[in-house]
C-alpha cells in the first residue's frame, strides 16, 4: 500500500518557481529523507504534503486517499517543526493531548468543565490521558509531564514535539529539520532514537534536512533536491556510490567528492592534464572526473600533486593535495602513511578506477569503464617518485 | 567567584590587581557622570514635585496666602464629605469601566481581523491610529458639532429615523456615555497598534502546528494560540488603557467642564479645579495623592495577579 504519493507537483510564489514538477512516492512505513541546500524547496514540498501550503498544480495522496484539496487538519499527518512549535502556556501533558482532544472531542465536550459534567467527555479524557502517558513512556518524558516548555532543555522539547506527533498514530509523519536546534552530540544520539522510534511506530515518514550525514544515517531512501527539482531518489548506498548528477555527487559525502577536470579524446580515452588515467568513455570532449577521497590511494603512479595540508582524524588521515592542473583533491589514507606526507612534498595518487565516475560539464552522469588498453593506461611518472 | 579569584590571584601580579581597582573606580566615576543629567532631571521634574505634593497634602496652603500650617489628615477628612469629590470618583470609575473593556475588546477584534486580512494592513492601521495622533482639543470641537442636540448630524439622523434626540453632552444621564464613547474612539487606535505588534510576534509555526493538530476553526485557533500568546501584550495594553482612562481630562474640560451639575466631573478635573481655579493647593495635593494611590494600587494588582499568568517562563 502506498504511503505518501506526490505527483507532478509544482509551486510558484508569484513569478518564483519553487517546485518544478516534483514526483515522489514514499512506501507504507518507509523513511525518506528530503535533502538539499537551503532554498531548494524541500520545506515547501513538506508543507504541501502537510497541507499547510497549496499546490500550483499536481496531486498529493496519503494512504491511497486524495488529499490535494484537503486542509491540514483533515489529512491525518503529524509534523515536527524545526523550532518544535510547542504551545508555551500548556504543560507537556496538555501539549501532547491537543491533537487527541481536537480530534476525539466534540465542540461541546471541549468546553471548560465539560470533563466534569458530561460522562462522554470524561470517558474520552480518561482515554486521552492513558494514550498520552503511553506515548510519553515511549519517549522517556513521563517524568516531565507537568512542566511547561520553557522549563525544558532543547532535547526534551524535541521529545515532547515528537510525542505530540506520535500520540495519535498518524498515517504519515513529517519532520522539518527537527535536529537542527540541538547541539552536535545530542543530534547524533537523537537521530538514532528517531530511527528506533520510526521502527516502532511504523508510519511513513518524510524527513527534511540540509545535513547529508543525517539523511545518510537515518533513511531508507534519500531524495536529493536542488532548485525545485528532485535529482535522485535512492537508497543511501546507491546515492553515495552511484549518483546520477554531479550536484548529487557533490552534495553527498564528507569530505566532498573530488572533482577533476578531464578530457575524453576522439578515441574515447579519458585524460587528465593530457595523460590517460585508465578509463574509456563513449563521451567526447571536456568532462568532470569524480572520485571519493577513500578511492584515492598513495601509490607510485597516478595523479601527480603536492601535499598542501594533512588532517589527522584518528582512524584515517585526510591528505589535501594540489594537482598539476591547480585542483585541490582530498585523499583518505591510512594513518601509517602520515610519516612521509610532509607539506610541499610530491605525491602520486592512484584512482580506484572501478569507483571513478564521469559527469558532463552540464552535470549529467556519463558512462565510463576501466580499460586494460595500453594506449589508455596511466603512464608511470618517474618524475613524481624521483 | 571564589575559584575565579583564586586562579587570577596566582596568575596575576599584585600591581595588575591594583591597576584593575583604579580602572574600576574610573569606570564608576564615568558611569555616574553619564547618569548625572538623567538623575538631575529626574530629581527636579519628578521626585521633588512629588515630595512637595506629599508635603502640601497635609497643609492648608492656598496660592497667594502669606503662610500655611500643617493640618494633618483634615484634607482627607474633607474629601469624605465633599460631594464634588465623590461625584468625580464615581464618574471616573464609571468612565473607566466603560472605556477600558470596550477599547481593548474592539481593538483586539480589529487587530485580529486586520492581521487575518490579505491586504490593507497599513491603511487600516493608519485610519484607526489617526485619533491618537490628532489633537484632542481640536477633535473635541468636531465631536461637539457631531453631538450637538439641534444642529448635530447624529441627532439629524436619529430625528429622521423617528427616534429620540437626546442632548448628548448636556443631559446628565447621557454625558458620561458620550464622553466614554469618545474615549473609546481615542484609545482603540493606540491599543490596535499594540495588538498588531503583539500578533506579528506570534510564531507562524504555532498556527501551523494547531492546524496539523486538527484545530479547524479560527475561533479555536484564537483560544489555543492567539489569546495565550498575546498575554504579555494584553497586560501591557490593560495597564496603559486604565491609566489613560483614569487620567481623562482634556475631552471633559473642552466639552462639558464637568457638567451638567457634576455629572461628568472626573478626578483630574477636580485636581485642576481645586488648584488652579480655587487655588486650594493643599486640598488639591491631597486629591492628587488619592489619584496616585489608585493608579499604583491598580498597577500592583495587575502585575502581581496577571504577570505570573502571561509569561510562561
Boltz contact constraints between the chains, C-beta under 6 A:
constraints:
  - contact:
      token1: [A, 52]
      token2: [B, 208]
      max_distance: 6.0
  - contact:
      token1: [A, 72]
      token2: [B, 211]
      max_distance: 6.0
  - contact:
      token1: [A, 72]
      token2: [B, 212]
      max_distance: 6.0
  - contact:
      token1: [A, 73]
      token2: [B, 211]
      max_distance: 6.0
  - contact:
      token1: [A, 73]
      token2: [B, 214]
      max_distance: 6.0
  - contact:
      token1: [A, 73]
      token2: [B, 216]
      max_distance: 6.0
  - contact:
      token1: [A, 79]
      token2: [B, 212]
      max_distance: 6.0
  - contact:
      token1: [A, 81]
      token2: [B, 205]
      max_distance: 6.0
  - contact:
      token1: [A, 85]
      token2: [B, 205]
      max_distance: 6.0
  - contact:
      token1: [A, 85]
      token2: [B, 206]
      max_distance: 6.0
  - contact:
      token1: [A, 85]
      token2: [B, 209]
      max_distance: 6.0
  - contact:
      token1: [A, 88]
      token2: [B, 312]
      max_distance: 6.0
  - contact:
      token1: [A, 89]
      token2: [B, 228]
      max_distance: 6.0
  - contact:
      token1: [A, 89]
      token2: [B, 312]
      max_distance: 6.0
  - contact:
      token1: [A, 98]
      token2: [B, 213]
      max_distance: 6.0
  - contact:
      token1: [A, 99]
      token2: [B, 213]
      max_distance: 6.0
  - contact:
      token1: [A, 99]
      token2: [B, 214]
      max_distance: 6.0
  - contact:
      token1: [A, 102]
      token2: [B, 213]
      max_distance: 6.0
  - contact:
      token1: [A, 102]
      token2: [B, 214]
      max_distance: 6.0
  - contact:
      token1: [A, 102]
      token2: [B, 215]
      max_distance: 6.0
  - contact:
      token1: [A, 103]
      token2: [B, 214]
      max_distance: 6.0
  - contact:
      token1: [A, 148]
      token2: [B, 312]
      max_distance: 6.0
  - contact:
      token1: [A, 150]
      token2: [B, 312]
      max_distance: 6.0
  - contact:
      token1: [A, 150]
      token2: [B, 313]
      max_distance: 6.0
